[in-house]
Amino acid sequence: MSESPKEEAPVIPAPKPGSGKLAGVQQLLDVVAALRSEHGCPWDREQNHRSLIPHLIEESYELVEAIESGNEADIREEMGDVLLQVIFHAQLAREEGRFEFDAVAGAQAEKLIERHPHVFAGESARDAEDVLHRWHHRKMKQRNSAMDGIPKTLPALSWALKVGSRAAKSGFEWRDTKEILDKVVEEVAEIREAAEKNLTGESLFNPDRKLGTAAKKPVGKPNKGNNPVDLPSEAVGAQMNDSHDLEGEFGDLLFALVQMGRWMGLDPEHALRRTVAKFITRFQWMEEAIKREKLSVSGKPEEDGEITIEQWWSLWKRAKESLRKLEGQEQA
């Protein structure tokens, strides 16, 4: 018997753009609807609100990176990717008979009109700070706490900034720069004290320790008490408390630094991203220097030797000087 020919999947005509300013938006709506249709894409048909969360987060970060790069083409592309996520979620809601994309856009427009009475309702506002002050008081009438409505899923730095900002708008704020600087110094002292209570009692700031090495932890054989090392249970409990205290003090220091940045008008997330990018650039410069000068790198067993910490710091200083000169030439 001859095999019956395989049934070909029907071809869905690709939605074409119409006319008008929002023709592209309607085309994208039609494309997503087609992908979700009976003969659409198997992957798109399997998605739901929850499965799309990682993609929404990833696309949002990619847009942030594009904005920071200043590349116009990348910004436009990544904005489209974020818009796709919004439209995809709206399509899911539409299929369930809950709401459509137009309702999402309309509700947002109404919200903006309500939040801007100084533009649409004849109220006056002196400046941007006055706008924010009025906005805060209107929202507080709708909240039981100043902390209501702050997403706990925010990145920790952004969460700390938002919480501190809300507290400040309620009146819990530093009076001057000296107060916040004193608080940071206080937190540094407290984390130093907590750090010195490490698992072995050895000071983390012992000048005899080599730079870049962690405090040595006690090593022993597992015992019947299920302790990770051969220590009495009360000693293990003390270790856990010390670690918890250190983490708490570290968190306090980070929170204080975030509030110092807020007080100074700095975005801690952006500031840290700049510093991380700068570190990567300098470290990659050092890696290139190591290749050029045929130095040995720690962690590579095929090498005979390894770079000392003194050599690393020497390379770091050279990287800083070289890149600063390069930045100066670019600015000139």
Buried (B, 14 or more C-beta within 10 A) or exposed (E): EEEEEEEEEEEBEEBEEEEEEEEEBBBBBBBBBBBBEEEBEEEBEEBEEEEBEEBBEEBBEBBBBBEEEEEEEBBEEBBEBBBBBBBBBBBBBBEEEEEBBEEBBEEEEEEEEEBBBBEEEEEEBEEEEEBEBBBBEEBBEEEEEBEEEBEEEBEEBBBBBBBBBBBBBEEEBBEEEEEBBEBBEEBBEBBBEBBBBBBEEBBBEEEEBEEEEEBEEEEEEEEEEEBEBEBEEEBBEBBEEBBEBBEEBBBBBBBBBBBBBBBEEEBBBEBBBEEEEEEEEBBEBBEEBBEEEEBBBEEEEEEEEEBEEEBBEBBBEBBEEEBEEEEEEEEE
